[in-house]
Amino acid sequence: MKTIQHWINGSLAAGTSPETAPVFNPATGQEQARVALASAADVDTAVAAASAAFETWAESSLTQRTQVMFAFRQLLVEHEEELGRIISAEHGKTVDDARGEITRGREVVEFACGLGDVLKGSFSDQVSRGVDVHNFRQPLGVVAGITPFNFPAMVPLWMHPIAIATGNTFILKPSERDPSAAVFVAELYKRAGLPDGVFNVVHGGKPAVDAILTHSGIEAVSFVGSTPIARYVHETATAHGKRVQALGGAKNHAVVLPDADLEFAANHITAGAYGSAGERCMAVSVAVAVGDAADALVEVLERKAREIKVGPGDVAGTDMGPLVTKVAQERVENAVGAAATQGATVVVDGRGLKVDGHEEGFFTGPSLLDHVTTEMDAYKEELFGPVLAVIRAESLDQAIDLINANPYGNGTALFTASGEAARRFQRNIKVGMIGINVPVPVPMSYYSFGGWKDSLIGDSPIHGPEGIRFYTRPKVVTTRWPQPAQQVTAGFNFPTSS
């Protein structure tokens, strides 16, 4: 059986640890490969390679770095179909959905291609007599990313292009559930002309993660995953002197007002809830139906949920693929059963779905729950699956209060025809990313991605301007160039600009 290896210093590496983990095809339920699990020694090897590469990469010209990014971007375009099928085979999402995540990740590469303008410093002339001040930013050194299974291409692409283009070297620890995309991307970087050691991949579980979080040779760590692990990453890495980006979980609400176009709203909420089988941190997991919108909205949502075609991700016409593992499938289906026990109405029941020819696959159908309350587990827990819960509210203000009381604050949306309602919502809601008639408000690459409350541990969002700030540190230089014959008297008092 194939073993997926690490990528260190420009080539595949078996590593020193004999331990491996299974990689499944979620559509068939069968193990299709093994992935090597890194030891602390393997992380040491990757850090050593990245440290050596940093010495020259940090001194490379901005032109050289952006030229690599331009070439890398083109290779992502040319190999989008191949990379999409690699993702689909290990994650389970449809190939179309996989291509979509590649496109959104590629946007960050395009942002990195234009860093020449973003990295320009500032200059202040004659701040004091004969004294000028200017500033610029420099890379940190070796930085690392620890990324989740749900977007094996996009989330890492939110990290490493900016890190590398600003002059850092990078170590990626992808999810061991779908590791092949990371190695494929490493190969594309090499073809794009990236020097060996600038981008490295180490696979593994907690031992590899802990080695990254505590390694003295790593300056910063970026993480996307569940909130408990985000807290652990933030606490451990900051205790070891590192900068940390730690993005956690979510419970995203879409509010529908009575004046909304219900067909339009239901179309987008359905896609936002069940796309990628609900395995994304920006999935719509709660629809808040306000006032008279409730019954009609549930009726339309039911119809659209029943129209979703579930099947293998590589089959044309499939809307929704399987969940990533058997454990994930069981967790989601148990949650639907618990919701029914707690009093929710199961309008559409996705449990027990079998796909012809793929009876052992990790499939579950879309589930729609009505009359959910904030006390139910289906509302409180991040299910990370194709389950949409409907909560009923009497007013927009009540809906806002409900969302603000939730511990998560990643994304939210409002469907309405009222500009006043939209303005009130976006100003009063305590959530980091907001959509108005947009169900999944993932910002473009030149803005930053990050939630509030338990969805972001610390204060460092990802990509965009915050990404530049995170992967660089500023220098401010104050200069004086006196004429050779000029006498400049130094004072003993605190210096001023007079």
Phi and psi in degrees as a GROMACS rama.xvg file:
@    title "Ramachandran Plot"
@    xaxis  label "Phi"
@    yaxis  label "Psi"
@TYPE xy
-61.9943  137.818  LYS-2
-112.824  123.717  THR-3
-82.4286  120.852  ILE-4
-97.308  171.979  GLN-5
-75.5452  170.587  HIS-6
-128.598  108.641  TRP-7
-132.584  128.721  ILE-8
57.2148  39.6622  ASN-9
89.3471  9.06194  GLY-10
-156.24  166.812  SER-11
-66.6274  144.412  LEU-12
-139.364  131.843  ALA-13
-73.1736  -29.1625  ALA-14
84.0303  172.297  GLY-15
-96.2161  -18.9729  THR-16
-85.284  136.21  SER-17
-80.5043  -6.06464  PRO-18
-75.1808  140.376  GLU-19
-136.533  167.726  THR-20
-133.707  153.468  ALA-21
-76.2999  146.62  PRO-22
-119.295  120.473  VAL-23
-99.4218  157.685  PHE-24
-94.3689  107.571  ASN-25
-62.5912  -24.2232  PRO-26
-74.1207  -28.2648  ALA-27
-107.47  -18.6851  THR-28
77.8642  7.70997  GLY-29
-100.171  144.337  GLN-30
-69.6504  128.232  GLU-31
-114.943  -13.2117  GLN-32
-164.483  170.878  ALA-33
-117.507  151.185  ARG-34
-120.57  134.196  VAL-35
-67.5315  139.023  ALA-36
-107.778  123.846  LEU-37
-73.9992  145.062  ALA-38
-92.7152  173.381  SER-39
-60.4124  -32.9262  ALA-40
-65.5373  -36.3656  ALA-41
-66.6777  -38.8647  ASP-42
-63.2828  -40.8053  VAL-43
-56.3567  -43.4348  ASP-44
-63.1481  -42.3107  THR-45
-65.7127  -41.0305  ALA-46
-64.9403  -39.8347  VAL-47
-62.5262  -42.7681  ALA-48
-64.4933  -43.4115  ALA-49
-67.5629  -36.9312  ALA-50
-65.1177  -43.0335  SER-51
-64.6857  -40.9831  ALA-52
-67.3436  -32.2475  ALA-53
-61.6137  -32.628  PHE-54
-57.3673  -37.369  GLU-55
-96.9958  -35.1003  THR-56
-65.6249  -38.2329  TRP-57
-64.7351  -25.6838  ALA-58
-93.1551  -1.40835  GLU-59
-69.9682  158.499  SER-60
-75.0947  155.172  SER-61
-60.7751  -34.6151  LEU-62
-61.852  -44.927  THR-63
-60.5322  -43.3046  GLN-64
-66.8793  -43.142  ARG-65
-71.7706  -29.2245  THR-66
-63.0204  -40.3318  GLN-67
-61.6562  -41.6312  VAL-68
-65.1005  -39.9977  MET-69
-60.9548  -44.4798  PHE-70
-66.9051  -40.545  ALA-71
-63.0128  -42.3168  PHE-72
-59.5737  -42.5424  ARG-73
-65.2914  -38.4874  GLN-74
-66.8831  -35.1068  LEU-75
-62.7336  -37.6498  LEU-76
-65.0371  -47.4403  VAL-77
-67.1051  -29.3405  GLU-78
-111.986  21.4949  HIS-79
-60.5729  -42.6094  GLU-80
-65.5081  -44.8196  GLU-81
-63.7532  -45.7897  GLU-82
-65.5478  -37.8595  LEU-83
-61.1114  -39.908  GLY-84
-71.9232  -33.1037  ARG-85
-62.2165  -44.9819  ILE-86
-63.5724  -47.0569  ILE-87
-60.2363  -39.858  SER-88
-67.422  -27.8583  ALA-89
-104.044  -30.6696  GLU-90
-90.8849  -41.0701  HIS-91
107.85  -17.9767  GLY-92
-64.9886  161.261  LYS-93
-66.4941  155.92  THR-94
-62.7254  -38.7975  VAL-95
-60.0856  -43.2671  ASP-96
-64.2279  -40.2033  ASP-97
-63.642  -41.5867  ALA-98
-61.915  -35.6269  ARG-99
-63.5996  -40.9226  GLY-100
-68.9239  -32.606  GLU-101
-64.293  -41.9345  ILE-102
-61.0115  -45.2501  THR-103
-67.3124  -33.9973  ARG-104
-69.1169  -37.3399  GLY-105
-63.6274  -28.1885  ARG-106
-60.0013  -33.6887  GLU-107
-70.9736  -35.4712  VAL-108
-60.896  -41.7732  VAL-109
-64.7409  -37.8939  GLU-110
-61.6662  -41.4084  PHE-111
-65.8243  -29.3843  ALA-112
-64.0445  -24.3974  CYS-113
-103.175  23.3458  GLY-114
-69.3228  -14.3934  LEU-115
-56.0032  -38.8677  GLY-116
-78.9174  -40.4247  ASP-117
-65.8187  -34.5275  VAL-118
-85.4421  0.790152  LEU-119
-61.2553  132.421  LYS-120
-85.1758  -166.672  GLY-121
-125.939  160.979  SER-122
-137.634  130.682  PHE-123
-118.348  118.396  SER-124
-88.1874  137.907  ASP-125
55.8816  49.7027  GLN-126
-68.4346  -26.1189  VAL-127
-142.296  178.015  SER-128
-62.6926  111.851  ARG-129
74.8801  13.429  GLY-130
-118.664  131.62  VAL-131
-120.076  157.47  ASP-132
-133.304  135.735  VAL-133
-140.721  163.05  HIS-134
-135.81  159.639  ASN-135
-158.609  169.062  PHE-136
-118.735  145.313  ARG-137
-127.785  155.063  GLN-138
-69.5139  162.555  PRO-139
-83.3893  -42.744  LEU-140
139.421  -129.47  GLY-141
-86.3436  126.112  VAL-142
-126.847  161.329  VAL-143
-135.52  154.665  ALA-144
-128.703  134.642  GLY-145
-118.578  114.684  ILE-146
-123.572  157.375  THR-147
-89.7784  172.7  PRO-148
-75.4503  -24.321  PHE-149
-73.161  -24.294  ASN-150
-135.152  78.37  PHE-151
-67.5529  -16.8397  PRO-152
-104.489  -49.3948  ALA-153
-65.4151  -50.0674  MET-154
-63.1191  -45.2798  VAL-155
-59.1682  -35.6965  PRO-156
-68.7365  -17.6247  LEU-157
-73.7291  -13.1298  TRP-158
-109.132  -65.3853  MET-159
-68.7229  -31.1253  HIS-160
-61.3568  -42.2719  PRO-161
-68.9969  -43.0417  ILE-162
-59.1488  -46.0306  ALA-163
-71.5181  -42.2285  ILE-164
-65.8512  -25.8416  ALA-165
-86.822  1.38583  THR-166
105.793  4.51363  GLY-167
-85.8693  168.316  ASN-168
-111.636  156.258  THR-169
-132.844  139.867  PHE-170
-121.167  121.389  ILE-171
-103.875  129.244  LEU-172
-113.804  93.1067  LYS-173
-79.2621  173.293  PRO-174
-64.9731  138.784  SER-175
-74.3125  -7.55685  GLU-176
-75.7899  -34.3519  ARG-177
-141.562  73.0876  ASP-178
-86.5982  -13.3355  PRO-179
-68.4175  -30.779  SER-180
-59.992  -38.6011  ALA-181
-63.6006  -41.3808  ALA-182
-69.2242  -38.2971  VAL-183
-62.0451  -42.7213  PHE-184
-63.4565  -38.4122  VAL-185
-60.2079  -40.4852  ALA-186
-65.2885  -37.8894  GLU-187
-64.5773  -40.8394  LEU-188
-58.6609  -43.5048  TYR-189
-62.225  -43.0248  LYS-190
-64.9925  -27.4573  ARG-191
-77.7368  -6.88239  ALA-192
99.6236  11.6723  GLY-193
-70.0581  129.886  LEU-194
-62.5082  150.088  PRO-195
-57.8234  140.911  ASP-196
90.3027  -13.9616  GLY-197
-74.1753  -35.6124  VAL-198
-126.372  124.588  PHE-199
-132.046  152.999  ASN-200
-128.462  125.116  VAL-201
-123.392  127.935  VAL-202
-89.6135  159.551  HIS-203
154.418  176.47  GLY-204
-105.301  -142.646  GLY-205
-60.5397  -38.8966  LYS-206
-57.9129  -39.8799  PRO-207
-68.5714  -41.3586  ALA-208
-60.9541  -47.8408  VAL-209
-63.113  -36.8361  ASP-210
-63.0556  -37.2156  ALA-211
-69.2139  -44.7146  ILE-212
-66.4001  -26.8209  LEU-213
-107.863  -1.89939  THR-214
-73.0076  128.386  HIS-215
-68.6782  -17.6064  SER-216
-88.5654  -1.38337  GLY-217
-106.645  128.294  ILE-218
-90.9888  -27.8885  GLU-219
-153.087  151.28  ALA-220
-132.111  132.359  VAL-221
-110.461  137.229  SER-222
-139.921  141.227  PHE-223
-134.016  128.952  VAL-224
174.664  -152.061  GLY-225
-75.0596  157.589  SER-226
-63.3551  -43.9795  THR-227
-58.8464  -40.6009  PRO-228
-72.4626  -34.8586  ILE-229
-59.8247  -40.8324  ALA-230
-63.2189  -43.4646  ARG-231
-62.0037  -45.4247  TYR-232
-61.4543  -45.7837  VAL-233
-64.252  -46.8846  HIS-234
-65.3247  -43.2132  GLU-235
-70.7768  -47.0528  THR-236
-69.5121  -41.1487  ALA-237
-66.7558  -32.768  THR-238
-64.5239  -21.6101  ALA-239
-103.652  22.2233  HIS-240
79.9404  20.1513  GLY-241
-103.256  152.007  LYS-242
-72.6517  148.098  ARG-243
-140.142  130.446  VAL-244
-104.128  122.07  GLN-245
-135.852  100.98  ALA-246
-98.5861  128.334  LEU-247
-105.56  -152.204  GLY-248
-82.039  -169.074  GLY-249
-160.12  158.734  ALA-250
-143.501  92.9491  LYS-251
-91.7343  130.157  ASN-252
-105.234  141.893  HIS-253
-118.985  117.154  ALA-254
-93.6398  132.436  VAL-255
-120.13  117.966  VAL-256
-89.0333  158.949  LEU-257
-60.6918  -24.2515  PRO-258
-84.8358  -1.24504  ASP-259
-73.8275  154.459  ALA-260
-75.1189  105.394  ASP-261
-66.2952  -34.5336  LEU-262
-64.3473  -44.623  GLU-263
-62.6313  -48.6283  PHE-264
-61.8516  -45.3096  ALA-265
-65.4764  -37.9413  ALA-266
-56.0459  -49.7876  ASN-267
-75.2566  -35.6305  HIS-268
-67.0536  -39.0647  ILE-269
-59.4797  -46.7054  THR-270
-64.8563  -39.924  ALA-271
-69.658  -29.237  GLY-272
-84.0888  -40.6165  ALA-273
-107.336  -10.2543  TYR-274
-60.4754  140.835  GLY-275
56.3835  29.4324  SER-276
55.717  28.2642  ALA-277
73.8512  7.10644  GLY-278
-91.633  62.3776  GLU-279
-151.425  146.483  ARG-280
-71.228  -12.9516  CYS-281
-104.936  11.5092  MET-282
-62.5826  144.29  ALA-283
-79.1071  111.693  VAL-284
-107.914  -12.5113  SER-285
-135.327  127.215  VAL-286
-105.099  123.791  ALA-287
-101.432  104.738  VAL-288
-90.4007  122.363  ALA-289
-100.14  126.544  VAL-290
58.0936  -129.703  GLY-291
-69.5386  -7.71217  ASP-292
-73.1812  -19.0857  ALA-293
-60.5224  -61.2915  ALA-294
-60.2748  -44.4664  ASP-295
-66.0997  -38.3242  ALA-296
-64.6087  -46.0174  LEU-297
-60.962  -37.955  VAL-298
-62.0749  -43.7423  GLU-299
-71.3757  -40.5351  VAL-300
-62.0921  -38.0768  LEU-301
-62.3261  -45.8108  GLU-302
-61.1805  -44.1787  ARG-303
-71.1211  -35.6188  LYS-304
-63.7475  -38.2818  ALA-305
-72.7153  -17.2209  ARG-306
-85.0016  -10.2852  GLU-307
-69.265  130.177  ILE-308
-94.0653  117.348  LYS-309
-101.559  133.443  VAL-310
-176.853  -173.383  GLY-311
-59.7311  142.628  PRO-312
-66.8494  -20.0661  GLY-313
-96.7118  9.98158  ASP-314
-100.306  127.279  VAL-315
-59.3654  139.905  ALA-316
91.5032  -8.6806  GLY-317
-73.0266  131.498  THR-318
-91.3625  -34.9955  ASP-319
-142.411  129.806  MET-320
-93.7372  -167.743  GLY-321
-77.4877  170.785  PRO-322
-78.3222  165.612  LEU-323
-72.4781  -31.7636  VAL-324
-141.78  166.237  THR-325
-63.3508  -37.1942  LYS-326
-62.9126  -42.1001  VAL-327
-63.9401  -41.9309  ALA-328
-59.4136  -47.2434  GLN-329
-65.3791  -39.4704  GLU-330
-62.3386  -44.0794  ARG-331
-66.8345  -45.0523  VAL-332
-68.2913  -35.6082  GLU-333
-63.9835  -34.8444  ASN-334
-66.7773  -37.354  ALA-335
-64.5192  -43.1634  VAL-336
-63.2405  -40.0087  GLY-337
-65.9168  -36.6723  ALA-338
-63.2289  -42.2269  ALA-339
-62.3444  -41.1553  ALA-340
-63.1736  -35.629  THR-341
-83.8312  -1.64534  GLN-342
114.722  -0.844041  GLY-343
-73.6642  152.755  ALA-344
-92.4461  120.112  THR-345
-86.3875  97.1695  VAL-346
-75.4297  -43.9891  VAL-347
-128.027  127.14  VAL-348
-111.443  112.091  ASP-349
-91.8645  2.39255  GLY-350
-70.9517  149.272  ARG-351
74.4281  16.1208  GLY-352
-69.2515  133.619  LEU-353
-121.569  130.767  LYS-354
-100.563  126.11  VAL-355
-54.1898  128.783  ASP-356
83.8931  -8.47712  GLY-357
-136.23  45.916  HIS-358
-63.8867  -23.1679  GLU-359
-94.5549  3.07132  GLU-360
-70.7994  164.047  GLY-361
-91.2263  53.297  PHE-362
-90.0229  143.055  PHE-363
-143.864  145.876  THR-364
-84.1261  171.947  GLY-365
-66.3113  138.13  PRO-366
-118.294  139.298  SER-367
-123.755  122.623  LEU-368
-113.298  132.829  LEU-369
-114.521  164.15  ASP-370
56.8962  37.6729  HIS-371
-80.239  144.382  VAL-372
-116.422  166.348  THR-373
-71.4331  -11.362  THR-374
-86.2903  -12.9992  GLU-375
-79.3072  147.891  MET-376
-61.2024  -34.0527  ASP-377
-62.8608  -23.4019  ALA-378
-90.7857  -40.7391  TYR-379
-75.5368  -31.0326  LYS-380
-95.6625  146.818  GLU-381
-82.9053  102.982  GLU-382
-76.7911  -28.4961  LEU-383
54.271  50.5341  PHE-384
-160.402  179.558  GLY-385
-80.6861  66.3574  PRO-386
-128.377  123.012  VAL-387
-113.444  122.262  LEU-388
-102.062  133.498  ALA-389
-105.552  123.164  VAL-390
-112.526  141.382  ILE-391
-104.165  134.973  ARG-392
-128.621  152.207  ALA-393
-83.8916  -25.7259  GLU-394
-150.801  166.878  SER-395
-63.9326  -41.1424  LEU-396
-62.091  -38.0102  ASP-397
-65.8499  -39.2678  GLN-398
-63.4674  -41.2015  ALA-399
-62.8276  -44.9734  ILE-400
-61.5909  -39.2213  ASP-401
-62.4376  -45.9384  LEU-402
-67.5434  -41.1573  ILE-403
-66.1532  -26.1899  ASN-404
-78.1622  -15.5893  ALA-405
-72.3679  140.195  ASN-406
-67.324  -21.1814  PRO-407
-91.9236  157.933  TYR-408
-151.651  47.8332  GLY-409
-81.085  -71.12  ASN-410
-134.494  156.996  GLY-411
-155.124  164.347  THR-412
-144.338  153.655  ALA-413
-130.206  130.099  LEU-414
-108.338  117.775  PHE-415
-163.119  162.774  THR-416
-105.619  4.51302  ALA-417
-102.57  118.556  SER-418
-65.3557  -36.3121  GLY-419
-63.3766  -45.3868  GLU-420
-62.8507  -41.4455  ALA-421
-63.0984  -42.6035  ALA-422
-66.4761  -41.9324  ARG-423
-61.9628  -41.611  ARG-424
-63.8625  -51.4848  PHE-425
-69.8888  -23.6399  GLN-426
-83.7579  -31.9075  ARG-427
-98.097  -14.9783  ASN-428
-78.9542  140.773  ILE-429
-101.175  66.8051  LYS-430
-140.377  146.094  VAL-431
-79.5322  -30.0344  GLY-432
-130.859  124.826  MET-433
-125.888  135.864  ILE-434
-116.251  133.876  GLY-435
-107.238  108.771  ILE-436
59.5284  24.6976  ASN-437
-129.447  117.352  VAL-438
-76.8434  -33.2695  PRO-439
-123.697  86.6356  VAL-440
-81.9257  61.3904  PRO-441
-76.2179  120.403  VAL-442
-71.0426  158.768  PRO-443
-66.3014  164.924  MET-444
-64.4276  -22.7069  SER-445
-89.16  3.29004  TYR-446
-109.863  170.325  TYR-447
-104.178  149.826  SER-448
-103.682  125.306  PHE-449
174.944  141.92  GLY-450
-95.9481  -166.745  GLY-451
-116.593  176.037  TRP-452
54.1476  -134.092  LYS-453
-74.5054  0.0439045  ASP-454
-86.9448  -11.7356  SER-455
-141.267  113.798  LEU-456
-93.2536  122.358  ILE-457
91.2763  -154.612  GLY-458
-137.415  30.8621  ASP-459
-120.727  95.9735  SER-460
-65.2474  -179.267  PRO-461
-118.89  152.242  ILE-462
48.5279  -176.632  HIS-463
64.1665  -157.071  GLY-464
-58.0126  -36.0852  PRO-465
-67.6493  -31.3309  GLU-466
-65.3307  -41.3279  GLY-467
-60.664  -47.0949  ILE-468
-61.3413  -40.7258  ARG-469
-65.6382  -40.3561  PHE-470
-92.0812  6.77805  TYR-471
-136.312  162.572  THR-472
-127.452  145.166  ARG-473
-87.0093  152.307  PRO-474
-126.213  138.401  LYS-475
-118.134  127.526  VAL-476
-116.813  125.189  VAL-477
-108.728  125.028  THR-478
-126.046  146.749  THR-479
-136.692  133.184  ARG-480
-124.839  82.4311  TRP-481
-68.832  151.231  PRO-482
-67.2432  149.311  GLN-483
-54.4954  -36.6505  PRO-484
-90.0229  -3.72697  ALA-485
-79.7643  133.13  GLN-486
-98.0991  124.683  GLN-487
-115.055  119.82  VAL-488
-86.9964  129.058  THR-489
-92.7908  135.914  ALA-490
-99.7786  157.477  GLY-491
-94.3698  -9.69026  PHE-492
-78.8715  167.797  ASN-493
-60.4607  131.335  PHE-494
-64.3443  138.412  PRO-495
-125.259  177.479  THR-496
-94.4742  13.732  SER-497
